[in-house]
Amino acid sequence: MKYVEWLRARNAHGCHILGRPNSTHYIMVDDVKPEGINRYKGNSISTTAIVEFKPDNLQVWLCISEI
């Protein structure tokens, strides 16, 4: 993660740099409220990653394929 700090600094100055897995096994659900995470867990949906961009505004990565 050689460039992580540089990317964070760019985002702090208004850039919108996002990363994603190099795979089609994952999907990202945007604008999830914290209570939405509990709904995923209550339905036995496993979250791979949860990213908070702003307070109470999350992006959730879900694994949709094990193959």
N, CA, C and O atoms as a Maestro MAE file, in Angstrom:
{
 s_m_m2io_version
 :::
 2.0.0
}

f_m_ct {
 s_m_title
 :::
 protein
 m_atom[268] {
  # First column is atom index #
  i_m_mmod_type
  r_m_x_coord
  r_m_y_coord
  r_m_z_coord
  i_m_residue_number
  s_m_chain_name
  s_m_pdb_residue_name
  s_m_pdb_atom_name
  i_m_atomic_number
  :::
  1 25 0.828 -1.189 0.000 1 A "MET " " N  " 7
  2 3 0.000 0.000 0.000 1 A "MET " " CA " 6
  3 2 0.872 1.253 0.000 1 A "MET " " C  " 6
  4 15 0.720 2.152 0.826 1 A "MET " " O  " 8
  5 25 1.757 1.268 -0.926 2 A "LYS " " N  " 7
  6 3 2.736 2.335 -1.032 2 A "LYS " " CA " 6
  7 2 2.110 3.720 -1.192 2 A "LYS " " C  " 6
  8 15 2.659 4.704 -0.697 2 A "LYS " " O  " 8
  9 25 0.981 3.807 -1.868 3 A "TYR " " N  " 7
  10 3 0.409 5.104 -2.215 3 A "TYR " " CA " 6
  11 2 -0.803 5.491 -1.378 3 A "TYR " " C  " 6
  12 15 -1.455 6.490 -1.681 3 A "TYR " " O  " 8
  13 25 -1.120 4.742 -0.351 4 A "VAL " " N  " 7
  14 3 -2.333 4.991 0.420 4 A "VAL " " CA " 6
  15 2 -2.349 6.398 1.022 4 A "VAL " " C  " 6
  16 15 -3.356 7.098 0.918 4 A "VAL " " O  " 8
  17 25 -1.273 6.813 1.635 5 A "GLU " " N  " 7
  18 3 -1.238 8.154 2.249 5 A "GLU " " CA " 6
  19 2 -1.404 9.253 1.201 5 A "GLU " " C  " 6
  20 15 -2.086 10.248 1.446 5 A "GLU " " O  " 8
  21 25 -0.787 9.076 0.042 6 A "TRP " " N  " 7
  22 3 -0.923 10.063 -1.026 6 A "TRP " " CA " 6
  23 2 -2.372 10.114 -1.511 6 A "TRP " " C  " 6
  24 15 -2.921 11.195 -1.723 6 A "TRP " " O  " 8
  25 25 -2.988 8.946 -1.687 7 A "LEU " " N  " 7
  26 3 -4.384 8.901 -2.123 7 A "LEU " " CA " 6
  27 2 -5.299 9.541 -1.088 7 A "LEU " " C  " 6
  28 15 -6.224 10.268 -1.451 7 A "LEU " " O  " 8
  29 25 -5.057 9.285 0.189 8 A "ARG " " N  " 7
  30 3 -5.854 9.925 1.241 8 A "ARG " " CA " 6
  31 2 -5.715 11.441 1.191 8 A "ARG " " C  " 6
  32 15 -6.698 12.165 1.344 8 A "ARG " " O  " 8
  33 25 -4.501 11.914 0.979 9 A "ALA " " N  " 7
  34 3 -4.274 13.363 0.893 9 A "ALA " " CA " 6
  35 2 -5.011 13.958 -0.299 9 A "ALA " " C  " 6
  36 15 -5.584 15.043 -0.193 9 A "ALA " " O  " 8
  37 25 -5.003 13.262 -1.432 10 A "ARG " " N  " 7
  38 3 -5.730 13.744 -2.610 10 A "ARG " " CA " 6
  39 2 -7.232 13.797 -2.324 10 A "ARG " " C  " 6
  40 15 -7.900 14.762 -2.696 10 A "ARG " " O  " 8
  41 25 -7.758 12.777 -1.673 11 A "ASN " " N  " 7
  42 3 -9.179 12.776 -1.338 11 A "ASN " " CA " 6
  43 2 -9.522 13.890 -0.370 11 A "ASN " " C  " 6
  44 15 -10.606 14.468 -0.444 11 A "ASN " " O  " 8
  45 25 -8.610 14.196 0.537 12 A "ALA " " N  " 7
  46 3 -8.833 15.284 1.495 12 A "ALA " " CA " 6
  47 2 -8.934 16.633 0.794 12 A "ALA " " C  " 6
  48 15 -9.487 17.583 1.346 12 A "ALA " " O  " 8
  49 25 -8.403 16.716 -0.421 13 A "HIS " " N  " 7
  50 3 -8.453 17.959 -1.190 13 A "HIS " " CA " 6
  51 2 -9.491 17.904 -2.307 13 A "HIS " " C  " 6
  52 15 -9.362 18.596 -3.317 13 A "HIS " " O  " 8
  53 25 -10.519 17.080 -2.122 14 A "GLY " " N  " 7
  54 3 -11.642 17.102 -3.045 14 A "GLY " " CA " 6
  55 2 -11.649 16.050 -4.138 14 A "GLY " " C  " 6
  56 15 -12.606 15.979 -4.910 14 A "GLY " " O  " 8
  57 25 -10.616 15.236 -4.225 15 A "CYS " " N  " 7
  58 3 -10.637 14.158 -5.228 15 A "CYS " " CA " 6
  59 2 -11.580 13.051 -4.758 15 A "CYS " " C  " 6
  60 15 -11.928 12.981 -3.579 15 A "CYS " " O  " 8
  61 25 -11.975 12.222 -5.654 16 A "HIS " " N  " 7
  62 3 -12.872 11.106 -5.336 16 A "HIS " " CA " 6
  63 2 -12.233 9.813 -5.817 16 A "HIS " " C  " 6
  64 15 -12.755 9.146 -6.711 16 A "HIS " " O  " 8
  65 25 -11.111 9.467 -5.224 17 A "ILE " " N  " 7
  66 3 -10.368 8.271 -5.605 17 A "ILE " " CA " 6
  67 2 -10.898 7.097 -4.795 17 A "ILE " " C  " 6
  68 15 -10.897 7.123 -3.564 17 A "ILE " " O  " 8
  69 25 -11.348 6.070 -5.501 18 A "LEU " " N  " 7
  70 3 -11.888 4.881 -4.860 18 A "LEU " " CA " 6
  71 2 -11.088 3.667 -5.309 18 A "LEU " " C  " 6
  72 15 -10.554 3.639 -6.417 18 A "LEU " " O  " 8
  73 25 -11.011 2.685 -4.458 19 A "GLY " " N  " 7
  74 3 -10.397 1.415 -4.826 19 A "GLY " " CA " 6
  75 2 -11.450 0.331 -4.802 19 A "GLY " " C  " 6
  76 15 -12.494 0.484 -4.169 19 A "GLY " " O  " 8
  77 25 -11.181 -0.755 -5.484 20 A "ARG " " N  " 7
  78 3 -12.100 -1.886 -5.476 20 A "ARG " " CA " 6
  79 2 -11.291 -3.160 -5.661 20 A "ARG " " C  " 6
  80 15 -10.173 -3.118 -6.174 20 A "ARG " " O  " 8
  81 25 -11.847 -4.284 -5.249 21 A "PRO " " N  " 7
  82 3 -11.152 -5.551 -5.459 21 A "PRO " " CA " 6
  83 2 -11.017 -5.845 -6.953 21 A "PRO " " C  " 6
  84 15 -11.878 -5.476 -7.751 21 A "PRO " " O  " 8
  85 25 -9.947 -6.501 -7.309 22 A "ASN " " N  " 7
  86 3 -9.739 -6.912 -8.696 22 A "ASN " " CA " 6
  87 2 -10.440 -8.250 -8.913 22 A "ASN " " C  " 6
  88 15 -9.800 -9.269 -9.173 22 A "ASN " " O  " 8
  89 25 -11.750 -8.225 -8.801 23 A "SER " " N  " 7
  90 3 -12.538 -9.448 -8.872 23 A "SER " " CA " 6
  91 2 -13.989 -9.104 -9.148 23 A "SER " " C  " 6
  92 15 -14.454 -8.016 -8.807 23 A "SER " " O  " 8
  93 25 -14.702 -10.031 -9.766 24 A "THR " " N  " 7
  94 3 -16.136 -9.846 -9.982 24 A "THR " " CA " 6
  95 2 -16.954 -10.562 -8.920 24 A "THR " " C  " 6
  96 15 -18.167 -10.713 -9.067 24 A "THR " " O  " 8
  97 25 -16.302 -11.003 -7.856 25 A "HIS " " N  " 7
  98 3 -16.979 -11.731 -6.781 25 A "HIS " " CA " 6
  99 2 -17.643 -10.796 -5.769 25 A "HIS " " C  " 6
  100 15 -18.357 -11.251 -4.875 25 A "HIS " " O  " 8
  101 25 -17.411 -9.504 -5.907 26 A "TYR " " N  " 7
  102 3 -17.890 -8.551 -4.917 26 A "TYR " " CA " 6
  103 2 -18.754 -7.480 -5.562 26 A "TYR " " C  " 6
  104 15 -18.550 -7.110 -6.719 26 A "TYR " " O  " 8
  105 25 -19.725 -6.986 -4.796 27 A "ILE " " N  " 7
  106 3 -20.488 -5.818 -5.207 27 A "ILE " " CA " 6
  107 2 -20.429 -4.795 -4.077 27 A "ILE " " C  " 6
  108 15 -20.234 -5.142 -2.912 27 A "ILE " " O  " 8
  109 25 -20.598 -3.542 -4.441 28 A "MET " " N  " 7
  110 3 -20.588 -2.470 -3.448 28 A "MET " " CA " 6
  111 2 -21.977 -1.858 -3.394 28 A "MET " " C  " 6
  112 15 -22.560 -1.528 -4.427 28 A "MET " " O  " 8
  113 25 -22.501 -1.708 -2.188 29 A "VAL " " N  " 7
  114 3 -23.781 -1.052 -1.963 29 A "VAL " " CA " 6
  115 2 -23.469 0.287 -1.310 29 A "VAL " " C  " 6
  116 15 -22.826 0.338 -0.262 29 A "VAL " " O  " 8
  117 25 -23.921 1.360 -1.924 30 A "ASP " " N  " 7
  118 3 -23.579 2.711 -1.470 30 A "ASP " " CA " 6
  119 2 -24.721 3.314 -0.661 30 A "ASP " " C  " 6
  120 15 -25.875 2.900 -0.772 30 A "ASP " " O  " 8
  121 25 -24.367 4.301 0.153 31 A "ASP " " N  " 7
  122 3 -25.338 5.072 0.949 31 A "ASP " " CA " 6
  123 2 -26.135 4.197 1.910 31 A "ASP " " C  " 6
  124 15 -27.356 4.323 2.004 31 A "ASP " " O  " 8
  125 25 -25.450 3.320 2.615 32 A "VAL " " N  " 7
  126 3 -26.085 2.463 3.618 32 A "VAL " " CA " 6
  127 2 -26.005 3.165 4.969 32 A "VAL " " C  " 6
  128 15 -24.946 3.655 5.360 32 A "VAL " " O  " 8
  129 25 -27.111 3.211 5.665 33 A "LYS " " N  " 7
  130 3 -27.136 3.769 7.022 33 A "LYS " " CA " 6
  131 2 -26.665 2.686 8.001 33 A "LYS " " C  " 6
  132 15 -26.784 1.498 7.701 33 A "LYS " " O  " 8
  133 25 -26.136 3.074 9.156 34 A "PRO " " N  " 7
  134 3 -25.644 2.077 10.118 34 A "PRO " " CA " 6
  135 2 -26.676 1.001 10.468 34 A "PRO " " C  " 6
  136 15 -26.309 -0.159 10.653 34 A "PRO " " O  " 8
  137 25 -27.953 1.364 10.560 35 A "GLU " " N  " 7
  138 3 -28.963 0.358 10.885 35 A "GLU " " CA " 6
  139 2 -29.128 -0.658 9.749 35 A "GLU " " C  " 6
  140 15 -29.602 -1.770 9.981 35 A "GLU " " O  " 8
  141 25 -28.747 -0.289 8.542 36 A "GLY " " N  " 7
  142 3 -28.802 -1.213 7.414 36 A "GLY " " CA " 6
  143 2 -27.825 -2.370 7.580 36 A "GLY " " C  " 6
  144 15 -28.087 -3.472 7.097 36 A "GLY " " O  " 8
  145 25 -26.712 -2.138 8.251 37 A "ILE " " N  " 7
  146 3 -25.732 -3.203 8.505 37 A "ILE " " CA " 6
  147 2 -26.391 -4.307 9.327 37 A "ILE " " C  " 6
  148 15 -26.170 -5.490 9.070 37 A "ILE " " O  " 8
  149 25 -27.189 -3.927 10.303 38 A "ASN " " N  " 7
  150 3 -27.878 -4.923 11.126 38 A "ASN " " CA " 6
  151 2 -28.856 -5.747 10.300 38 A "ASN " " C  " 6
  152 15 -29.058 -6.928 10.580 38 A "ASN " " O  " 8
  153 25 -29.462 -5.140 9.285 39 A "ARG " " N  " 7
  154 3 -30.378 -5.893 8.422 39 A "ARG " " CA " 6
  155 2 -29.629 -6.941 7.618 39 A "ARG " " C  " 6
  156 15 -30.114 -8.059 7.442 39 A "ARG " " O  " 8
  157 25 -28.443 -6.582 7.129 40 A "TYR " " N  " 7
  158 3 -27.632 -7.573 6.412 40 A "TYR " " CA " 6
  159 2 -27.314 -8.750 7.326 40 A "TYR " " C  " 6
  160 15 -27.494 -9.913 6.963 40 A "TYR " " O  " 8
  161 25 -26.836 -8.418 8.516 41 A "LYS " " N  " 7
  162 3 -26.458 -9.475 9.461 41 A "LYS " " CA " 6
  163 2 -27.671 -10.303 9.872 41 A "LYS " " C  " 6
  164 15 -27.556 -11.517 10.041 41 A "LYS " " O  " 8
  165 25 -28.834 -9.665 10.037 42 A "GLY " " N  " 7
  166 3 -30.049 -10.373 10.413 42 A "GLY " " CA " 6
  167 2 -30.540 -11.322 9.330 42 A "GLY " " C  " 6
  168 15 -31.250 -12.288 9.611 42 A "GLY " " O  " 8
  169 25 -30.156 -11.039 8.085 43 A "ASN " " N  " 7
  170 3 -30.529 -11.901 6.965 43 A "ASN " " CA " 6
  171 2 -29.383 -12.827 6.565 43 A "ASN " " C  " 6
  172 15 -29.387 -13.391 5.471 43 A "ASN " " O  " 8
  173 25 -28.407 -12.981 7.452 44 A "SER " " N  " 7
  174 3 -27.246 -13.852 7.224 44 A "SER " " CA " 6
  175 2 -26.450 -13.472 5.979 44 A "SER " " C  " 6
  176 15 -25.872 -14.336 5.320 44 A "SER " " O  " 8
  177 25 -26.420 -12.193 5.660 45 A "ILE " " N  " 7
  178 3 -25.604 -11.695 4.559 45 A "ILE " " CA " 6
  179 2 -24.294 -11.203 5.154 45 A "ILE " " C  " 6
  180 15 -24.280 -10.309 6.000 45 A "ILE " " O  " 8
  181 25 -23.211 -11.788 4.710 46 A "SER " " N  " 7
  182 3 -21.900 -11.460 5.259 46 A "SER " " CA " 6
  183 2 -21.296 -10.255 4.539 46 A "SER " " C  " 6
  184 15 -21.201 -10.240 3.312 46 A "SER " " O  " 8
  185 25 -20.897 -9.266 5.299 47 A "THR " " N  " 7
  186 3 -20.229 -8.103 4.726 47 A "THR " " CA " 6
  187 2 -18.731 -8.387 4.648 47 A "THR " " C  " 6
  188 15 -18.142 -8.921 5.588 47 A "THR " " O  " 8
  189 25 -18.127 -8.027 3.528 48 A "THR " " N  " 7
  190 3 -16.692 -8.209 3.336 48 A "THR " " CA " 6
  191 2 -15.933 -7.000 3.855 48 A "THR " " C  " 6
  192 15 -14.875 -7.138 4.470 48 A "THR " " O  " 8
  193 25 -16.474 -5.820 3.608 49 A "ALA " " N  " 7
  194 3 -15.855 -4.578 4.082 49 A "ALA " " CA " 6
  195 2 -16.941 -3.530 4.264 49 A "ALA " " C  " 6
  196 15 -17.937 -3.507 3.541 49 A "ALA " " O  " 8
  197 25 -16.726 -2.667 5.246 50 A "ILE " " N  " 7
  198 3 -17.619 -1.542 5.493 50 A "ILE " " CA " 6
  199 2 -16.754 -0.293 5.537 50 A "ILE " " C  " 6
  200 15 -15.821 -0.203 6.335 50 A "ILE " " O  " 8
  201 25 -17.068 0.676 4.670 51 A "VAL " " N  " 7
  202 3 -16.267 1.895 4.570 51 A "VAL " " CA " 6
  203 2 -17.164 3.080 4.902 51 A "VAL " " C  " 6
  204 15 -18.223 3.252 4.300 51 A "VAL " " O  " 8
  205 25 -16.736 3.897 5.865 52 A "GLU " " N  " 7
  206 3 -17.500 5.093 6.241 52 A "GLU " " CA " 6
  207 2 -16.855 6.313 5.592 52 A "GLU " " C  " 6
  208 15 -15.726 6.679 5.920 52 A "GLU " " O  " 8
  209 25 -17.580 6.934 4.671 53 A "PHE " " N  " 7
  210 3 -17.078 8.126 4.001 53 A "PHE " " CA " 6
  211 2 -17.483 9.390 4.727 53 A "PHE " " C  " 6
  212 15 -16.720 10.355 4.774 53 A "PHE " " O  " 8
  213 25 -18.670 9.393 5.290 54 A "LYS " " N  " 7
  214 3 -19.178 10.499 6.089 54 A "LYS " " CA " 6
  215 2 -19.922 9.872 7.256 54 A "LYS " " C  " 6
  216 15 -20.310 8.707 7.183 54 A "LYS " " O  " 8
  217 25 -20.126 10.619 8.324 55 A "PRO " " N  " 7
  218 3 -20.904 10.050 9.423 55 A "PRO " " CA " 6
  219 2 -22.262 9.552 8.932 55 A "PRO " " C  " 6
  220 15 -22.981 10.261 8.227 55 A "PRO " " O  " 8
  221 25 -22.593 8.341 9.311 56 A "ASP " " N  " 7
  222 3 -23.866 7.706 8.948 56 A "ASP " " CA " 6
  223 2 -24.050 7.501 7.445 56 A "ASP " " C  " 6
  224 15 -25.184 7.385 6.980 56 A "ASP " " O  " 8
  225 25 -22.966 7.453 6.681 57 A "ASN " " N  " 7
  226 3 -23.032 7.171 5.244 57 A "ASN " " CA " 6
  227 2 -21.954 6.144 4.933 57 A "ASN " " C  " 6
  228 15 -20.766 6.462 4.897 57 A "ASN " " O  " 8
  229 25 -22.386 4.911 4.710 58 A "LEU " " N  " 7
  230 3 -21.459 3.803 4.551 58 A "LEU " " CA " 6
  231 2 -21.536 3.201 3.157 58 A "LEU " " C  " 6
  232 15 -22.567 3.267 2.487 58 A "LEU " " O  " 8
  233 25 -20.432 2.618 2.740 59 A "GLN " " N  " 7
  234 3 -20.411 1.749 1.580 59 A "GLN " " CA " 6
  235 2 -20.123 0.350 2.106 59 A "GLN " " C  " 6
  236 15 -19.222 0.156 2.922 59 A "GLN " " O  " 8
  237 25 -20.895 -0.621 1.629 60 A "VAL " " N  " 7
  238 3 -20.760 -1.991 2.107 60 A "VAL " " CA " 6
  239 2 -20.389 -2.880 0.924 60 A "VAL " " C  " 6
  240 15 -21.052 -2.854 -0.113 60 A "VAL " " O  " 8
  241 25 -19.333 -3.659 1.087 61 A "TRP " " N  " 7
  242 3 -18.910 -4.619 0.073 61 A "TRP " " CA " 6
  243 2 -19.415 -5.989 0.477 61 A "TRP " " C  " 6
  244 15 -19.210 -6.433 1.607 61 A "TRP " " O  " 8
  245 25 -20.083 -6.658 -0.465 62 A "LEU " " N  " 7
  246 3 -20.633 -7.994 -0.227 62 A "LEU " " CA " 6
  247 2 -20.006 -8.972 -1.209 62 A "LEU " " C  " 6
  248 15 -19.794 -8.645 -2.377 62 A "LEU " " O  " 8
  249 25 -19.710 -10.174 -0.725 63 A "CYS " " N  " 7
  250 3 -19.216 -11.237 -1.598 63 A "CYS " " CA " 6
  251 2 -20.441 -11.958 -2.162 63 A "CYS " " C  " 6
  252 15 -21.266 -12.482 -1.414 63 A "CYS " " O  " 8
  253 25 -20.544 -11.975 -3.497 64 A "ILE " " N  " 7
  254 3 -21.711 -12.600 -4.120 64 A "ILE " " CA " 6
  255 2 -21.389 -13.942 -4.760 64 A "ILE " " C  " 6
  256 15 -22.284 -14.607 -5.281 64 A "ILE " " O  " 8
  257 25 -20.115 -14.353 -4.728 65 A "SER " " N  " 7
  258 3 -19.728 -15.615 -5.340 65 A "SER " " CA " 6
  259 2 -18.487 -16.157 -4.646 65 A "SER " " C  " 6
  260 15 -17.543 -15.414 -4.378 65 A "SER " " O  " 8
  261 25 -18.490 -17.426 -4.363 66 A "GLU " " N  " 7
  262 3 -17.317 -18.064 -3.766 66 A "GLU " " CA " 6
  263 2 -16.412 -18.675 -4.835 66 A "GLU " " C  " 6
  264 15 -15.304 -19.114 -4.528 66 A "GLU " " O  " 8
  265 25 -16.868 -18.707 -6.073 67 A "ILE " " N  " 7
  266 3 -16.092 -19.328 -7.158 67 A "ILE " " CA " 6
  267 2 -15.240 -18.303 -7.855 67 A "ILE " " C  " 6
  268 15 -14.518 -18.637 -8.794 67 A "ILE " " O  " 8
  :::
 }
 m_bond[267] {
  # First column is bond index #
  i_m_from
  i_m_to
  i_m_order
  :::
  1 1 2 1
  2 2 3 1
  3 3 4 2
  4 3 5 1
  5 5 6 1
  6 6 7 1
  7 7 8 2
  8 7 9 1
  9 9 10 1
  10 10 11 1
  11 11 12 2
  12 11 13 1
  13 13 14 1
  14 14 15 1
  15 15 16 2
  16 15 17 1
  17 17 18 1
  18 18 19 1
  19 19 20 2
  20 19 21 1
  21 21 22 1
  22 22 23 1
  23 23 24 2
  24 23 25 1
  25 25 26 1
  26 26 27 1
  27 27 28 2
  28 27 29 1
  29 29 30 1
  30 30 31 1
  31 31 32 2
  32 31 33 1
  33 33 34 1
  34 34 35 1
  35 35 36 2
  36 35 37 1
  37 37 38 1
  38 38 39 1
  39 39 40 2
  40 39 41 1
  41 41 42 1
  42 42 43 1
  43 43 44 2
  44 43 45 1
  45 45 46 1
  46 46 47 1
  47 47 48 2
  48 47 49 1
  49 49 50 1
  50 50 51 1
  51 51 52 2
  52 51 53 1
  53 53 54 1
  54 54 55 1
  55 55 56 2
  56 55 57 1
  57 57 58 1
  58 58 59 1
  59 59 60 2
  60 59 61 1
  61 61 62 1
  62 62 63 1
  63 63 64 2
  64 63 65 1
  65 65 66 1
  66 66 67 1
  67 67 68 2
  68 67 69 1
  69 69 70 1
  70 70 71 1
  71 71 72 2
  72 71 73 1
  73 73 74 1
  74 74 75 1
  75 75 76 2
  76 75 77 1
  77 77 78 1
  78 78 79 1
  79 79 80 2
  80 79 81 1
  81 81 82 1
  82 82 83 1
  83 83 84 2
  84 83 85 1
  85 85 86 1
  86 86 87 1
  87 87 88 2
  88 87 89 1
  89 89 90 1
  90 90 91 1
  91 91 92 2
  92 91 93 1
  93 93 94 1
  94 94 95 1
  95 95 96 2
  96 95 97 1
  97 97 98 1
  98 98 99 1
  99 99 100 2
  100 99 101 1
  101 101 102 1
  102 102 103 1
  103 103 104 2
  104 103 105 1
  105 105 106 1
  106 106 107 1
  107 107 108 2
  108 107 109 1
  109 109 110 1
  110 110 111 1
  111 111 112 2
  112 111 113 1
  113 113 114 1
  114 114 115 1
  115 115 116 2
  116 115 117 1
  117 117 118 1
  118 118 119 1
  119 119 120 2
  120 119 121 1
  121 121 122 1
  122 122 123 1
  123 123 124 2
  124 123 125 1
  125 125 126 1
  126 126 127 1
  127 127 128 2
  128 127 129 1
  129 129 130 1
  130 130 131 1
  131 131 132 2
  132 131 133 1
  133 133 134 1
  134 134 135 1
  135 135 136 2
  136 135 137 1
  137 137 138 1
  138 138 139 1
  139 139 140 2
  140 139 141 1
  141 141 142 1
  142 142 143 1
  143 143 144 2
  144 143 145 1
  145 145 146 1
  146 146 147 1
  147 147 148 2
  148 147 149 1
  149 149 150 1
  150 150 151 1
  151 151 152 2
  152 151 153 1
  153 153 154 1
  154 154 155 1
  155 155 156 2
  156 155 157 1
  157 157 158 1
  158 158 159 1
  159 159 160 2
  160 159 161 1
  161 161 162 1
  162 162 163 1
  163 163 164 2
  164 163 165 1
  165 165 166 1
  166 166 167 1
  167 167 168 2
  168 167 169 1
  169 169 170 1
  170 170 171 1
  171 171 172 2
  172 171 173 1
  173 173 174 1
  174 174 175 1
  175 175 176 2
  176 175 177 1
  177 177 178 1
  178 178 179 1
  179 179 180 2
  180 179 181 1
  181 181 182 1
  182 182 183 1
  183 183 184 2
  184 183 185 1
  185 185 186 1
  186 186 187 1
  187 187 188 2
  188 187 189 1
  189 189 190 1
  190 190 191 1
  191 191 192 2
  192 191 193 1
  193 193 194 1
  194 194 195 1
  195 195 196 2
  196 195 197 1
  197 197 198 1
  198 198 199 1
  199 199 200 2
  200 199 201 1
  201 201 202 1
  202 202 203 1
  203 203 204 2
  204 203 205 1
  205 205 206 1
  206 206 207 1
  207 207 208 2
  208 207 209 1
  209 209 210 1
  210 210 211 1
  211 211 212 2
  212 211 213 1
  213 213 214 1
  214 214 215 1
  215 215 216 2
  216 215 217 1
  217 217 218 1
  218 218 219 1
  219 219 220 2
  220 219 221 1
  221 221 222 1
  222 222 223 1
  223 223 224 2
  224 223 225 1
  225 225 226 1
  226 226 227 1
  227 227 228 2
  228 227 229 1
  229 229 230 1
  230 230 231 1
  231 231 232 2
  232 231 233 1
  233 233 234 1
  234 234 235 1
  235 235 236 2
  236 235 237 1
  237 237 238 1
  238 238 239 1
  239 239 240 2
  240 239 241 1
  241 241 242 1
  242 242 243 1
  243 243 244 2
  244 243 245 1
  245 245 246 1
  246 246 247 1
  247 247 248 2
  248 247 249 1
  249 249 250 1
  250 250 251 1
  251 251 252 2
  252 251 253 1
  253 253 254 1
  254 254 255 1
  255 255 256 2
  256 255 257 1
  257 257 258 1
  258 258 259 1
  259 259 260 2
  260 259 261 1
  261 261 262 1
  262 262 263 1
  263 263 264 2
  264 263 265 1
  265 265 266 1
  266 266 267 1
  267 267 268 2
  :::
 }
}
